[in-house]
Amino acid sequence: MPKLDKPAKARLVKLREDASMSLYDVAEKVGKSHTTIHRYESDPKAAIKTDMLQELARVYKTTVDFILFGSHPESTISIPQTDYIELPFFNRTAYGTFAVNCLDSLPEEYETMWVLKREGRDYKDARILEIRGNSMAPKYSDRVCVAVRPVLDGDWQYATGVHAMSLRNGMFIIKRITSNKNGILDLTSDSNGEVMNIELGDILCMWKVGEKVYEPAEE
């Protein structure tokens, strides 16, 4: 479990101030108390889990290496584009916005997340979704963030596996496609096996759920 030295604590304070965020703001985003965030910034004995460092790096749009070692220029917090990419990020409260905008455009204001590029992955039009709830556990459990990539409507009839879908009735769902025949899709929740059926015509847009880019620390 890493310990934060004085320079690292100072970087945390500066990152928070540069983001115009209070201790309460940060605490709400990472699921901790404001006193815990203050301890990270001030207590010389405080240790911090790697997963929480990753969460703070996401909130501040930087990297763990920058927080720990100041690896990137503090004035710009630049991240090598050969290694990382900044992608639009949508948590559960932004699902509605995500579903409405679909593939057409991004909203005027949206959060982003820096993620490490993986060899052979296409990041064109990729987005990051935060999965809430455990309907897709254990593979995709509560608060896991995943990369999703658009599926063109001409390919929906061939889709299998876990997908995020915006439906014409206003629903936004993340389910496993277990059957896709004759225009009917069987959608399953991994955790309990619950099945729902939809028609291809019910779909407004579809995204293939891919690799995990963030997993929260165990309590």
C-alpha positions in Angstrom: 0.0 0.0 0.0 1.8 3.2 -1.1 2.5 6.0 1.3 2.3 9.6 0.1 5.4 11.7 0.8 5.1 15.5 1.3 5.5 16.4 -2.5 2.8 13.8 -3.4 0.4 15.3 -0.8 1.1 18.8 -2.1 0.3 17.6 -5.7 -3.0 16.2 -4.4 -3.9 19.5 -2.9 -2.9 21.4 -6.0 -4.8 19.0 -8.3 -7.9 19.4 -6.2 -7.6 23.2 -6.2 -6.8 23.4 -9.9 -10.0 21.4 -10.5 -11.9 23.9 -8.2 -13.1 21.1 -6.1 -13.7 20.9 -2.3 -12.9 18.0 -0.1 -16.6 17.2 -0.1 -16.7 17.3 -3.9 -13.8 14.8 -4.2 -15.2 12.6 -1.4 -18.5 12.3 -3.2 -16.8 11.3 -6.5 -14.6 8.6 -4.9 -17.0 7.2 -2.3 -15.0 8.3 0.7 -15.5 10.8 3.5 -14.1 14.3 3.3 -12.0 13.6 6.3 -10.4 10.7 4.5 -9.5 12.9 1.5 -8.1 15.5 4.0 -6.0 12.8 5.6 -4.6 11.8 2.2 -3.5 15.4 1.7 -2.1 16.1 5.2 -1.4 13.1 7.4 2.3 12.1 7.1 1.4 8.5 8.2 -1.5 8.0 5.8 -1.3 5.2 3.3 -3.5 4.8 0.3 -4.6 1.8 -1.7 -3.5 1.7 -5.3 -7.2 1.5 -6.5 -7.9 4.7 -4.6 -4.9 6.4 -6.2 -6.3 5.3 -9.6 -9.7 6.8 -8.6 -8.2 10.1 -7.6 -6.1 10.1 -10.8 -9.4 9.6 -12.8 -11.1 12.5 -10.9 -8.2 14.8 -11.5 -7.6 13.7 -15.1 -4.0 12.7 -14.4 -2.0 9.6 -13.7 -0.9 7.7 -10.6 2.7 8.3 -11.5 2.1 12.1 -11.5 0.5 12.0 -8.1 3.3 9.8 -6.6 6.4 11.1 -8.4 5.4 14.2 -10.4 6.3 12.4 -13.6 4.5 14.9 -15.8 4.9 18.7 -15.9 2.6 20.1 -13.2 1.6 23.1 -15.3 0.0 21.0 -18.0 -0.3 17.5 -16.4 0.4 16.2 -19.9 0.1 12.4 -20.5 2.0 10.7 -23.3 -0.5 10.0 -26.1 1.4 6.9 -27.1 0.5 5.3 -23.8 -2.7 7.0 -22.6 -5.9 8.3 -24.2 -8.6 10.6 -22.8 -12.0 9.2 -23.5 -15.6 10.5 -22.7 -16.7 9.0 -19.3 -20.4 8.4 -18.3 -21.4 7.3 -14.8 -24.8 6.0 -14.0 -26.3 9.5 -13.5 -25.2 10.3 -17.1 -26.7 7.2 -18.7 -29.7 9.3 -19.9 -27.4 11.8 -21.6 -25.4 8.9 -23.1 -28.5 7.1 -24.4 -30.0 10.2 -25.9 -26.9 11.3 -27.7 -26.2 7.8 -28.8 -23.7 7.8 -31.7 -24.7 11.2 -33.1 -22.7 13.5 -30.9 -21.3 14.2 -27.4 -23.1 16.6 -25.1 -21.7 20.1 -24.6 -20.3 19.1 -21.2 -19.1 15.7 -20.2 -16.5 14.1 -18.0 -13.4 12.3 -19.3 -11.1 9.5 -18.1 -7.5 8.8 -19.0 -7.0 5.1 -19.8 -4.0 3.1 -20.7 -4.1 2.1 -24.4 -4.0 -1.6 -25.0 -2.3 -3.1 -28.1 -4.6 -4.0 -30.9 -7.6 -2.0 -29.5 -9.5 0.5 -31.6 -10.3 3.7 -29.6 -12.2 5.5 -32.3 -15.6 6.6 -30.9 -14.9 4.5 -27.8 -16.5 5.7 -24.5 -16.1 4.7 -20.8 -19.1 3.5 -18.9 -19.4 3.0 -15.1 -21.5 -0.1 -14.4 -23.6 0.3 -11.3 -25.3 -2.6 -9.5 -24.3 -6.3 -9.7 -26.7 -7.6 -12.4 -23.6 -8.5 -14.5 -21.4 -9.7 -11.7 -19.0 -11.3 -11.2 -17.3 -10.3 -14.4 -18.7 -6.7 -14.3 -19.5 -5.8 -10.7 -20.6 -2.6 -9.1 -18.6 0.6 -10.0 -16.4 -1.2 -12.6 -15.6 1.1 -15.5 -15.4 -0.5 -19.0 -14.5 0.6 -22.5 -17.5 0.4 -24.9 -17.4 0.6 -28.7 -20.2 1.4 -31.1 -21.9 -1.4 -33.1 -23.2 -0.2 -36.4 -26.9 -1.0 -36.9 -26.2 -3.2 -39.9 -24.3 -5.5 -37.5 -26.8 -5.7 -34.7 -28.2 -9.0 -36.0 -24.8 -10.7 -35.5 -24.2 -9.3 -31.9 -23.5 -11.7 -29.1 -21.9 -11.2 -25.6 -22.2 -8.2 -23.3 -23.6 -5.0 -24.8 -24.9 -1.7 -23.6 -28.1 -0.7 -25.4 -30.3 2.4 -25.7 -33.9 1.4 -26.4 -36.6 3.4 -28.2 -38.7 3.2 -25.0 -36.1 5.3 -23.1 -34.5 2.4 -21.3 -30.7 2.0 -21.1 -29.5 -1.5 -20.3 -26.3 -3.5 -20.0 -27.0 -7.2 -20.7 -25.5 -10.3 -22.2 -26.9 -11.3 -25.6 -27.4 -15.0 -25.3 -29.5 -15.5 -28.4 -29.9 -13.4 -31.5 -32.1 -15.0 -34.1 -34.8 -13.8 -36.5 -34.7 -10.3 -35.2 -35.3 -11.4 -31.5 -32.6 -11.0 -28.9 -32.5 -12.8 -25.6 -30.8 -10.6 -23.0 -29.5 -12.2 -19.8 -28.3 -10.8 -16.4 -25.2 -12.8 -15.5 -25.8 -12.7 -11.7 -29.2 -14.2 -11.6 -29.9 -15.5 -15.1 -32.9 -13.3 -15.5 -33.9 -13.1 -19.2 -35.7 -10.4 -21.2 -36.5 -10.3 -24.9 -36.4 -7.4 -27.3 -36.6 -7.0 -31.0 -33.9 -5.5 -33.2 -36.3 -2.7 -34.0 -36.5 -1.7 -30.3 -32.8 -0.7 -30.3 -31.8 2.9 -30.8 -28.0 2.3 -30.5 -25.7 -0.5 -29.3 -22.3 -0.6 -27.8 -20.0 -3.6 -27.3 -18.8 -3.8 -23.7 -15.0 -4.4 -23.7 -12.1 -4.3 -21.3 -12.2 -3.1 -17.7 -10.3 0.2 -17.2 -11.0 0.6 -13.5 -12.0 -1.6 -10.6 -12.8 -0.1 -7.2 -10.9 -1.3 -4.1 -12.5 -3.9 -1.9 -13.9 -2.5 1.3 
